[in-house]
């Protein structure tokens, strides 16, 4: 019912590694098809995988390496599943990227693209707020323990809950 400790570490490590290799995750894409609640869990997995593939194809066609971290979220009652992707998009492609990605789904509000950055700020009670913290907010209580992040309860999801591209995974970090 949430990202486990290893998944949170993977996403957080990827976020920091992206900045180290000169590809900070500067675009936050949120995707929620309007008909998501009518899809089977397997159809949801395929829809989100297809969307991530499109992001990779976009990057490769514009000759920059696909670099992103992603996570899926769902309400505790099993409705409203959606996906967040933190992606590196070079500044020269950003305007085109925003317009194109929003157009991939015709429904109002199905896809939202905003600017993300590598900064972290703190709330009055000491909680850390960051772009990576936003996409990791549905984590298990064990993953949340002593991390100082904001946590939101979620429901079960079929398939992977989150992941990163190969250039941000633990192998790439170790090779760096």
KAQUI-V420951 format. One record per backbone hydrogen bond with DSSP energy under -0.5 kcal/mol. NH is the residue of the N-H (numbers start at 0). CO is the residue of the C=O. E is the energy in kcal/mol with one decimal. If there is no record, write none. Layout:
<<NH & CO & E> <NH & CO & E>>
This chain:
<<2 & 137 & -2.7> <7 & 3 & -2.4> <8 & 4 & -2.4> <9 & 5 & -2.4> <10 & 6 & -2.6> <11 & 7 & -2.6> <12 & 8 & -2.8> <13 & 9 & -2.2> <14 & 10 & -2.1> <15 & 11 & -1.9> <16 & 12 & -2.6> <17 & 13 & -2.6> <18 & 14 & -1.1> <19 & 15 & -1.8> <20 & 16 & -2.1> <21 & 18 & -1.2> <22 & 17 & -2.9> <25 & 23 & -1.3> <25 & 86 & -0.6> <26 & 86 & -2.1> <27 & 113 & -2.9> <28 & 26 & -0.6> <28 & 84 & -3.1> <29 & 27 & -0.5> <29 & 111 & -2.8> <30 & 82 & -2.9> <31 & 109 & -3.4> <35 & 32 & -1.6> <37 & 34 & -1.3> <38 & 35 & -1.2> <43 & 39 & -2.2> <44 & 40 & -2.1> <45 & 41 & -2.1> <46 & 42 & -2.5> <47 & 43 & -2.6> <48 & 44 & -2.3> <49 & 45 & -2.5> <50 & 46 & -1.9> <51 & 47 & -2.3> <52 & 48 & -2.3> <53 & 49 & -2.2> <54 & 50 & -1.8> <55 & 51 & -1.9> <56 & 52 & -2.6> <57 & 53 & -2.6> <58 & 54 & -2.1> <59 & 55 & -2.6> <60 & 56 & -2.6> <61 & 57 & -1.3> <62 & 59 & -1.3> <63 & 58 & -2.3> <68 & 85 & -2.3> <69 & 162 & -2.9> <70 & 83 & -2.3> <71 & 160 & -3.3> <72 & 81 & -3.1> <74 & 78 & -2.4> <77 & 74 & -2.3> <81 & 72 & -2.5> <82 & 30 & -2.3> <83 & 70 & -2.8> <84 & 28 & -2.7> <85 & 68 & -3.2> <86 & 26 & -2.8> <86 & 84 & -0.6> <87 & 66 & -2.6> <88 & 86 & -0.6> <92 & 89 & -1.9> <93 & 89 & -0.8> <93 & 90 & -0.8> <96 & 92 & -2.9> <97 & 93 & -2.8> <98 & 94 & -2.1> <99 & 95 & -2.6> <100 & 96 & -2.8> <101 & 97 & -1.8> <102 & 98 & -1.3> <103 & 99 & -0.6> <103 & 100 & -1.1> <104 & 101 & -0.9> <109 & 106 & -1.5> <111 & 29 & -2.5> <113 & 27 & -2.5> <115 & 25 & -2.3> <120 & 128 & -2.5> <122 & 126 & -2.4> <125 & 122 & -1.7> <127 & 147 & -3.6> <128 & 120 & -3.3> <130 & 116 & -0.5> <133 & 129 & -1.8> <134 & 130 & -1.6> <135 & 131 & -1.1> <136 & 133 & -0.9> <138 & 136 & -1.3> <139 & 2 & -2.7> <143 & 139 & -1.9> <144 & 140 & -1.7> <146 & 143 & -2.2> <147 & 143 & -0.6> <149 & 127 & -0.5> <151 & 136 & -2.8> <153 & 0 & -0.6> <154 & 73 & -0.8> <162 & 69 & -2.2> <164 & 67 & -1.9> <167 & 164 & -2.1> <168 & 164 & -0.6> <168 & 165 & -0.7> <172 & 168 & -2.1> <173 & 169 & -2.4> <174 & 170 & -2.3> <175 & 171 & -1.5>>
